[in-house]
Protein backbone atom coordinates (compact mmCIF):
# COMPACT_ATOMS: atom_id res chain seq x y z
CA UNK A 1 0.00 0.00 0.00
CA UNK A 2 1.10 3.59 -0.62
CA UNK A 3 1.74 6.21 2.01
CA UNK A 4 -1.31 7.39 3.94
CA UNK A 5 -1.92 10.97 2.79
CA UNK A 6 -3.95 11.60 5.94
CA UNK A 7 -1.27 10.31 8.36
CA UNK A 8 -1.08 12.44 11.50
CA UNK A 9 2.24 14.15 12.16
CA UNK A 10 2.47 15.31 15.75
CA UNK A 11 3.51 18.74 16.95
CA UNK A 12 4.85 19.80 20.37
CA UNK A 13 2.01 21.29 22.41
CA UNK A 14 -1.70 20.76 23.01
CA UNK A 15 -3.93 23.24 24.82
CA UNK A 16 -5.89 21.56 27.61
CA UNK A 17 -8.38 23.37 29.84
CA UNK A 18 -6.49 26.65 29.71
CA UNK A 19 -2.91 25.34 29.92
CA UNK A 20 -0.48 23.64 27.55
CA UNK A 21 0.68 20.05 27.86
CA UNK A 22 3.26 18.19 25.81
CA UNK A 23 1.84 16.35 22.80
CA UNK A 24 2.63 12.91 24.25
CA UNK A 25 1.09 13.81 27.61
CA UNK A 26 -2.40 14.56 26.26
CA UNK A 27 -3.99 11.25 27.31
CA UNK A 28 -7.32 9.95 28.52
CA UNK A 29 -8.26 6.71 30.29
CA UNK A 30 -9.30 3.66 28.25
CA UNK A 31 -12.61 3.66 30.16
CA UNK A 32 -13.34 7.33 29.62
CA UNK A 33 -16.89 7.95 28.45
CA UNK A 34 -15.51 9.35 25.19
CA UNK A 35 -13.78 6.05 24.40
CA UNK A 36 -16.63 3.84 25.58
CA UNK A 37 -19.45 5.66 23.82
CA UNK A 38 -17.94 8.08 21.28
CA UNK A 39 -18.98 10.99 23.50
CA UNK A 40 -16.77 13.81 22.25
CA UNK A 41 -17.34 16.80 20.02
CA UNK A 42 -14.75 18.29 17.71
CA UNK A 43 -14.04 20.68 14.86
CA UNK A 44 -11.65 20.46 11.93
CA UNK A 45 -10.19 23.83 10.91
CA UNK A 46 -7.44 24.68 8.46
CA UNK A 47 -4.67 27.19 8.97
CA UNK A 48 -3.07 28.53 5.79
CA UNK A 49 0.23 30.25 5.08
CA UNK A 50 -0.41 33.77 3.76
CA UNK A 51 1.83 36.77 2.94
CA UNK A 52 0.86 38.15 6.37
CA UNK A 53 1.70 34.96 8.25
CA UNK A 54 -0.49 32.00 9.25
CA UNK A 55 -4.25 32.59 9.09
CA UNK A 56 -7.03 30.31 10.31
CA UNK A 57 -9.99 29.97 7.94
CA UNK A 58 -13.41 30.82 9.39
CA UNK A 59 -12.24 30.21 12.93
CA UNK A 60 -15.14 32.01 14.61
CA UNK A 61 -17.74 30.09 12.60
CA UNK A 62 -16.08 26.78 13.51
CA UNK A 63 -15.92 27.67 17.20
CA UNK A 64 -19.55 28.73 17.15
CA UNK A 65 -20.49 25.36 15.65
CA UNK A 66 -18.36 23.71 18.36
CA UNK A 67 -20.45 25.51 20.98
CA UNK A 68 -23.62 24.52 19.11
CA UNK A 69 -22.55 20.85 19.23
CA UNK A 70 -21.93 21.18 22.96
CA UNK A 71 -25.35 22.69 23.52
CA UNK A 72 -27.10 19.96 21.53
CA UNK A 73 -25.30 17.25 23.54
CA UNK A 74 -25.66 19.04 26.90
CA UNK A 75 -21.92 19.49 27.39
CA UNK A 76 -21.27 22.48 29.68
CA UNK A 77 -18.13 24.01 28.17
CA UNK A 78 -16.01 26.04 30.58
CA UNK A 79 -14.52 28.29 27.90
CA UNK A 80 -16.27 30.93 25.82
CA UNK A 81 -16.06 31.27 22.06
CA UNK A 82 -13.54 34.10 22.41
CA UNK A 83 -11.38 32.06 24.79
CA UNK A 84 -11.33 29.10 22.41
CA UNK A 85 -10.51 31.36 19.46
CA UNK A 86 -7.51 32.70 21.34
CA UNK A 87 -6.57 29.16 22.42
CA UNK A 88 -6.56 28.08 18.75
CA UNK A 89 -4.35 30.98 17.73
CA UNK A 90 -1.96 30.40 20.62
CA UNK A 91 -1.75 26.68 19.83
CA UNK A 92 -0.68 27.50 16.27
CA UNK A 93 1.84 30.04 17.60
CA UNK A 94 3.21 27.76 20.31
CA UNK A 95 3.81 24.99 17.76
CA UNK A 96 5.47 27.34 15.26
CA UNK A 97 3.10 26.34 12.46
CA UNK A 98 2.87 28.31 9.25
CA UNK A 99 -0.01 26.13 8.05
CA UNK A 100 -1.79 23.01 9.26
CA UNK A 101 -4.88 21.60 10.88
CA UNK A 102 -6.53 22.80 14.09
CA UNK A 103 -8.80 20.50 16.09
CA UNK A 104 -10.76 21.75 19.12
CA UNK A 105 -12.22 18.88 21.13
CA UNK A 106 -14.36 18.39 24.21
CA UNK A 107 -14.45 14.88 25.65
CA UNK A 108 -16.25 13.25 28.54
CA UNK A 109 -13.45 11.72 30.60
CA UNK A 110 -13.19 8.89 33.13
CA UNK A 111 -15.93 8.57 35.73
CA UNK A 112 -19.23 7.18 34.48
CA UNK A 113 -19.98 3.70 33.14
CA UNK A 114 -23.56 4.58 32.21
CA UNK A 115 -25.25 6.16 29.21
CA UNK A 116 -25.51 9.41 31.19
CA UNK A 117 -22.07 11.01 30.87
CA UNK A 118 -22.55 13.79 33.40
CA UNK A 119 -20.70 12.01 36.21
CA UNK A 120 -17.57 12.13 34.05
CA UNK A 121 -15.33 15.21 33.88
CA UNK A 122 -15.59 17.29 30.71
CA UNK A 123 -12.15 18.05 29.27
CA UNK A 124 -11.45 20.63 26.57
CA UNK A 125 -8.52 20.52 24.14
CA UNK A 126 -7.16 22.38 21.13
CA UNK A 127 -4.67 20.48 18.98
CA UNK A 128 -2.78 21.65 15.89
CA UNK A 129 -0.40 19.86 13.56
CA UNK A 130 1.02 20.05 10.03
CA UNK A 131 -1.27 18.49 7.45
CA UNK A 132 -1.35 18.50 3.67
CA UNK A 133 -4.04 17.87 1.10
CA UNK A 134 -6.56 15.25 2.29
CA UNK A 135 -7.09 13.41 -1.02
CA UNK A 136 -3.73 14.33 -2.53
CA UNK A 137 -2.49 17.27 -4.59
CA UNK A 138 -3.30 15.44 -7.82
CA UNK A 139 -6.94 15.18 -6.75
CA UNK A 140 -7.32 18.96 -6.70
CA UNK A 141 -6.31 19.15 -10.36
CA UNK A 142 -7.50 15.85 -11.81
CA UNK A 143 -10.46 14.93 -9.64
CA UNK A 144 -11.35 11.70 -7.84
CA UNK A 145 -13.38 8.58 -8.56
CA UNK A 146 -16.22 7.96 -6.10
CA UNK A 147 -18.95 5.42 -5.51
CA UNK A 148 -22.42 5.64 -4.00
CA UNK A 149 -22.25 3.87 -0.66
CA UNK A 150 -24.46 0.99 0.43
CA UNK A 151 -24.45 2.67 3.86
CA UNK A 152 -27.04 5.45 4.31
CA UNK A 153 -26.81 8.60 6.38
CA UNK A 154 -28.97 8.74 9.46
CA UNK A 155 -32.65 9.59 9.69
CA UNK A 156 -33.04 13.11 11.13
CA UNK A 157 -34.69 11.79 14.29
CA UNK A 158 -31.99 9.26 15.16
CA UNK A 159 -29.08 11.54 16.06
CA UNK A 160 -28.50 15.22 15.30
CA UNK A 161 -26.56 15.72 12.07
CA UNK A 162 -25.91 19.38 12.91
CA UNK A 163 -23.65 18.35 15.82
CA UNK A 164 -20.08 17.33 15.03
CA UNK A 165 -19.93 14.41 17.45
CA UNK A 166 -17.25 11.72 17.21
CA UNK A 167 -19.73 8.86 17.54
CA UNK A 168 -21.52 9.97 14.38
CA UNK A 169 -18.44 9.17 12.32
CA UNK A 170 -18.59 5.39 12.63
CA UNK A 171 -21.14 5.66 9.83
CA UNK A 172 -18.64 7.65 7.77
CA UNK A 173 -15.88 5.13 8.51
CA UNK A 174 -17.97 2.32 7.05
CA UNK A 175 -18.53 4.41 3.93
CA UNK A 176 -14.88 5.31 3.55
CA UNK A 177 -13.64 1.75 4.07
CA UNK A 178 -16.20 0.37 1.62
CA UNK A 179 -15.20 2.98 -0.96
CA UNK A 180 -11.53 2.10 -0.57
CA UNK A 181 -12.27 -1.63 -0.85
CA UNK A 182 -14.14 -0.93 -4.10
CA UNK A 183 -11.28 1.10 -5.56
CA UNK A 184 -12.79 4.55 -5.01
CA UNK A 185 -11.19 7.55 -3.34
CA UNK A 186 -14.41 8.54 -1.58
CA UNK A 187 -18.06 7.68 -1.04
CA UNK A 188 -21.30 9.50 -1.70
CA UNK A 189 -24.02 8.83 0.85
CA UNK A 190 -27.76 8.74 0.30
CA UNK A 191 -30.31 9.80 2.90
CA UNK A 192 -33.04 7.43 4.14
CA UNK A 193 -35.28 9.00 1.47
CA UNK A 194 -32.90 7.76 -1.24
CA UNK A 195 -31.78 11.28 -2.18
CA UNK A 196 -28.14 12.41 -2.18
CA UNK A 197 -26.96 13.62 1.22
CA UNK A 198 -23.16 14.19 1.27
CA UNK A 199 -19.82 12.40 1.14
CA UNK A 200 -18.32 10.42 4.00
CA UNK A 201 -17.02 13.64 5.55
CA UNK A 202 -17.71 16.42 3.06
CA UNK A 203 -20.56 18.16 1.26
CA UNK A 204 -21.20 17.75 -2.45
CA UNK A 205 -22.03 20.15 -5.29
CA UNK A 206 -23.31 19.62 -8.83
CA UNK A 207 -23.05 21.90 -11.83
CA UNK A 208 -25.68 21.58 -14.57
CA UNK A 209 -26.23 24.12 -17.36
CA UNK A 210 -24.11 26.67 -15.50
CA UNK A 211 -26.14 26.42 -12.25
CA UNK A 212 -24.42 25.39 -9.03
CA UNK A 213 -26.61 23.01 -6.98
CA UNK A 214 -26.14 21.38 -3.58
CA UNK A 215 -28.50 19.15 -1.56
CA UNK A 216 -30.77 20.73 1.03
CA UNK A 217 -29.72 20.58 4.67
CA UNK A 218 -32.38 18.01 5.52
CA UNK A 219 -31.10 16.73 8.84
CA UNK A 220 -28.93 14.01 7.28
CA UNK A 221 -25.78 16.04 6.60
CA UNK A 222 -23.48 18.39 8.48
CA UNK A 223 -24.05 22.09 7.69
CA UNK A 224 -20.60 22.60 6.21
CA UNK A 225 -18.76 25.85 6.82
CA UNK A 226 -16.78 25.37 3.61
CA UNK A 227 -20.09 24.55 1.87
CA UNK A 228 -21.36 27.95 2.94
CA UNK A 229 -18.15 29.61 1.75
CA UNK A 230 -18.40 27.95 -1.66
CA UNK A 231 -22.00 29.12 -2.04
CA UNK A 232 -20.96 32.69 -1.23
CA UNK A 233 -17.96 32.52 -3.58
CA UNK A 234 -20.17 31.19 -6.37
CA UNK A 235 -22.50 34.14 -5.86
CA UNK A 236 -19.53 36.54 -5.86
CA UNK A 237 -18.46 35.11 -9.23
CA UNK A 238 -21.93 35.57 -10.71
CA UNK A 239 -23.14 31.97 -10.72
CA UNK A 240 -26.68 31.03 -9.82
CA UNK A 241 -26.66 28.87 -6.68
CA UNK A 242 -29.51 26.60 -5.61
CA UNK A 243 -30.27 24.13 -2.85
CA UNK A 244 -32.58 21.28 -3.73
CA UNK A 245 -33.43 17.61 -3.78
CA UNK A 246 -30.76 15.64 -5.64
CA UNK A 247 -31.67 12.14 -6.85
CA UNK A 248 -28.84 9.67 -7.34
CA UNK A 249 -29.10 9.74 -11.13
CA UNK A 250 -28.50 13.51 -11.14
CA UNK A 251 -24.91 12.73 -10.14
CA UNK A 252 -24.37 10.74 -13.34
CA UNK A 253 -25.80 13.42 -15.62
CA UNK A 254 -24.15 16.46 -14.03
CA UNK A 255 -21.80 18.56 -16.12
CA UNK A 256 -19.47 18.87 -13.12
CA UNK A 257 -19.29 17.53 -9.58
CA UNK A 258 -17.11 18.47 -6.63
CA UNK A 259 -16.73 17.97 -2.90
CA UNK A 260 -16.28 20.76 -0.36
CA UNK A 261 -15.00 20.54 3.18
CA UNK A 262 -12.27 21.65 5.55
CA UNK A 263 -10.11 18.63 4.79
CA UNK A 264 -11.25 18.19 1.18
CA UNK A 265 -11.24 21.94 0.36
CA UNK A 266 -12.70 22.02 -3.21
CA UNK A 267 -12.01 18.68 -4.89
CA UNK A 268 -13.42 17.76 -8.32
CA UNK A 269 -15.17 14.43 -8.90
CA UNK A 270 -14.39 12.83 -12.27
CA UNK A 271 -16.54 9.71 -12.03
CA UNK A 272 -19.34 8.19 -9.95
CA UNK A 273 -19.90 4.42 -9.96
CA UNK A 274 -17.48 4.22 -12.93
CA UNK A 275 -19.63 6.67 -14.92
CA UNK A 276 -17.57 9.58 -16.26
CA UNK A 277 -18.81 13.01 -15.22
CA UNK A 278 -18.76 15.67 -17.93
CA UNK A 279 -15.39 15.58 -19.67
CA UNK A 280 -13.97 13.29 -16.98
CA UNK A 281 -11.77 16.04 -15.57
CA UNK A 282 -12.06 19.24 -13.51
CA UNK A 283 -14.75 21.42 -15.07
CA UNK A 284 -14.45 25.17 -15.68
CA UNK A 285 -16.86 26.28 -12.95
CA UNK A 286 -15.28 23.94 -10.42
CA UNK A 287 -11.88 25.30 -11.39
CA UNK A 288 -13.05 28.92 -11.00
CA UNK A 289 -14.57 28.23 -7.57
CA UNK A 290 -11.52 26.25 -6.46
CA UNK A 291 -9.15 29.00 -7.55
CA UNK A 292 -11.08 31.77 -5.79
CA UNK A 293 -11.35 29.63 -2.66
CA UNK A 294 -7.63 28.84 -2.55
CA UNK A 295 -6.66 32.43 -3.39
CA UNK A 296 -8.89 33.62 -0.54
CA UNK A 297 -7.63 31.24 2.14
CA UNK A 298 -4.00 31.87 1.16
CA UNK A 299 -4.40 35.65 1.23
CA UNK A 300 -3.83 36.10 -2.49
CA UNK A 301 -7.01 38.16 -2.94
CA UNK A 302 -8.88 40.54 -0.66
CA UNK A 303 -10.69 38.80 2.20
CA UNK A 304 -14.00 40.52 1.48
CA UNK A 305 -15.97 38.26 3.83
CA UNK A 306 -13.62 38.56 6.82
CA UNK A 307 -12.94 34.82 6.87
CA UNK A 308 -9.29 34.85 7.93
CA UNK A 309 -8.08 35.12 11.52
CA UNK A 310 -4.40 36.05 11.34
CA UNK A 311 -2.35 34.37 14.01
N, C-alpha and C positions, 0 to 999 in steps of 0.2 A: 504494500500500500504506500501511497505517496505521503508527503508531510501533511499534517493536519493544519490547514490554513487558519483554523480558529483556536489553535493551541494557546493556552494562557501563559504569558511570560510575566513572572512576578516583579513587583517593584519593592521599595524599601519599607514604606510606612502605610498604615491603615488607620483612619480616624475611627475611634470607638467611643461613643458616649461623651464626646467633648475633649478627649485626649488622643494622643497618637500612640500606637503600639507597633512593634516590629511586625513585618509581613508574616513571618513564621509563628508569631505569638497570637495571631487572631484566630482563636480556636473556640469551638463549642463542644459540649458533651454529646456522645453518641446517642443518648436518650433525651436530648433536648426535644422540645415539642416541634421545633422546625424540622428536625431530621425525621422524627416519627411520623408526622402528619403533613409535611410540606407547608408548614405554617410560617411563611416569611414573605414579605413583600419586597420588591426591588424595582429599580429603574436601570435602563441602559442608556448612557449619554455619551456622545462623542465630543472629544476635544480636538481641535484642528490647529495646525501651525499656520499663522497668518503673518503678514509683514509687521504687525504690531504685537507679536508674541502669541502665545497660546490663547485660544478662545474656545469657550464651551458653548455648543450649539443648543439654543432654546433651554437653557438651564432652568429658568424660573418655571417654564411650563412643565418640565419633567418633575421638578420638586413639588409643584402643585398636584400633579397626578399621583405622586408618591403619597402626599397627604390624603388625597381622595381615596386611594387604596386602603390606607390605614383607617380612615373613617368607615368605609364599607365593612371592613373586617374587625371593627371595634378594637383597634390597636391604639392605645393612648400614647402617642409620640411625645417625648419630652422636649424636643427641639422644634422651633418654629421653622417656617419656610426660609426666612432670612438667615437663620443660623445654619441650616443645612446648605444653603447656597454658599455661604462663606466657608463652610467645612469642605465643600467640593473644590472650591478654588484653592484653599490652603493645601488640600491633599495633592492636587496637581503641582503646586509650587514645591511642597516638601519633597516630592519624588523627582523633581527636576524634569518633568515631562514637557516636551514641546507639542506633542499630540498624543492621543491615546483614547482609552475608554474609561468612563467614570461610572461606578456602580454603587449608588446608595442602597442600603438594605436595612430592614428591621426584622428581627427574628425573635420568636418566642424561644427562650432558653430552657434550661434544665429545671424541672420542678413538678410539672403535672404529667400524669400518665393517662389523663382522661381527654375526651373530646373538647372539653372547655379549657382553653389555654391560659386562662387568666391567673392561675396560681403559679405560672412560670414567669420569670423576669423577661421584660422586653428590652432587647439590646439593639442599639442603632449603630450602623457602620457606614463609612464611605470609603470605597476602594477605588484605586486608579492604577492603570497599567498600560504599557505600550501595546497597541493592537492594530493590525493592518486591515486590509479589505476582507470582508467576511467570506465572500464567494470567490475571491481571487481577482487580481487586477484584470485578467483577460475577460472575466465575466462582464465587467463594466463596459468594455468595448464590443465584445462579440455576443453577449447574451448567454443565457443558460437554458438547458433542457429540463422541463418539469413534467410531473405527472399528477393527475387528479388522485387524491388519496382515497383509500377504502375506509379510512377513519374520518368520521364527521367531527365538526365542531359541536360544542355543547348547545343544548336547548337553553334559551334565555332564562328559564326558571330553574336551572340546575345549579349553576354557580355564576357569579357576576363577571361577565367578560370585561367590563370596564376597569376592574381591579387587576393590577399586575402582580399576581400572587404566584409563588413558586409552584405550588401544587397543581395549578392549571396546566403547567407545561409538560406534564407526563403525556397528555394528549398530543402535544406538538412533537415530543420525542418519538412517539410511535409513527407519526407522519414522516418525520425526517429519516428515521431508520428504514422505513418501508421504501421511501423514495431512493435512498442510497442503494438498497438491495436490488431495486429495479433499474439501476443505472442512471437515475436522474439526480440533478444537483439539488432540487427542492421539490416540495409538494404544494399542491393547491387543495385547500379544504372546502368541502361543501357544508352548508348549514343543514339542520334537520329537515328543512323544507326542500332540500335538493338544489338550492341556489348557491352560487359562489359566495364564499365568506371571505377568506384570506389565505395567505400561505401559512407555513408552520410557525413562523414568527415574524411575519411582515404583511403589510397590506398590498393589494394588487390593483392595478389600473389597466384599462383598455383604451385604445384609440381606434375610432371607427369614423370614417368620413370627416376627419379633422376635429372630432369632438372627443374630449377626454372624459372618460366615465370610470367611476369606482363604485363598488357595492355600498348600499346603505349601511349605516351602523345600526344593525338590527338586534343587538344583544348577543351576537355570536362571534364578534371580533373585537379586538382591542382598538379603541379610538386612537389611531397612531398620530403622534406629534409630527413625524416626518410626512405622513399622509396629508395632514393639514397644511404643512409648508408647501408640498407639491401642488396642492390645489390653489394656494395663493400665488405661487410662482406661475402656474399655468394662466391664471387670470391676468397677472402682470404682463405676460407675453402675448395676451390677446386671444387666447384659446377659450372656447366655450367649455365649461366644466359642469358635469352633471353627476349626481348620485342616483342610483337606481337598482332595480332588481337585475341580476346578471345570471342567466341560465348557463349551464355548463357549455352548451354548444356555442355560446357567444365568444368563448375563449378561442375556439378553433377558427372562427371567421373574422376575428379582429384584424385590423390592419397592423396594429402594434400592441404589445403587452409589456408591462414592466412591474417589478416589485418596488415598494418603498419601505424604508425602515431605518432605524438608527444604525444597526449593523449592516444591513443590505444597501443603505443609501438609495440610489436610483439605479437598479439593475435590470437591463432588458431581458425579456424572455423570448427565445428564438423558436421554441417548439413546446407543444403540450401534447402528451400522450403520443409522441412521435409524429404529430401533425405540425408541419412547418407553419409558422405565423408570419404573415406578410411575405417579405423577401427572405425571411430566415436569418435576418441580422438586425442590428439596432436600427430602429426607424427614425425618421427625421424629427418627429415631435418628441419622442423619447430622448433623442440626443440633445435637442434644444433645452428640455427641462433638466436633464442631467447636468449639462454645462452650466446653466444658471444656478442650479443648486450647489454644485461644487465650487463655482466662483464665489458664491455668497458665503459658504461656510469657511472658505479659505481666505476671505478678506480681499478677494480680487476685484469685487464690485462693491458699490455702496450698500451698506446694510440698512435698507429702507424700512425693514420691519422691526429692527431692534432685536434681532435674534441672537446676537453674539455677546457673551459675557467674557470680557478680556480678563485673563488671570493676572 
